[in-house]
């Protein structure tokens, strides 16, 4: 009779895979390397994850479980202040992008590397990105701006720019500039 899957082992596998995926990319990391890093057998890994896609999905879900609450906390108490919430969202992304060891947004990294959003990990990554975009759109709509679509697009471009520019140049300066530009856009709205 097979032993039941141990949740602590599953967590250890996702932790090890997540570190490797984030540092080197999904394609560069093989299942054998994950087995070694997690300190488990191949059969144990496949008992928890029937495929690499299942493991990648678990990794992305774990990331979302960390990032989503952080974003919620950033805007907590700002329900009636959409401008302040938009600045808080931008600042939260800026803080992520300037954090030590930041190697890009895991969702965007996945989509850029794999280029096929049709599988479960790709659909999940797109859902996470679109959820943040919807949050920006809803907050901009609450402002009553003259052209909310244009304002939302501009703010979104700054947020995407923070993620895209993180590997290059002075991250701190880019973060400060992006937050400042969002504040200017909102003041002009």
Secondary structure, 3 states (H helix, E strand, C coil): CCCCCCHHHHHHHHHHHHHHHHHHCCCCCCHHHHHHHHCCCHHHHHHHCCCHHHHHHHHHHHHHHHHHHHHHHHHCCCCCCHHHHHHHHHHHHHHHHHCCCCCCCHHHHHHHHHCCCCCHHHHHHHHHHHHHHHHHHHHHHHHCCCCHHHHHHHHHHHHHHHHHHCCCCCHHHHHHHHHHHHHHHHHHC
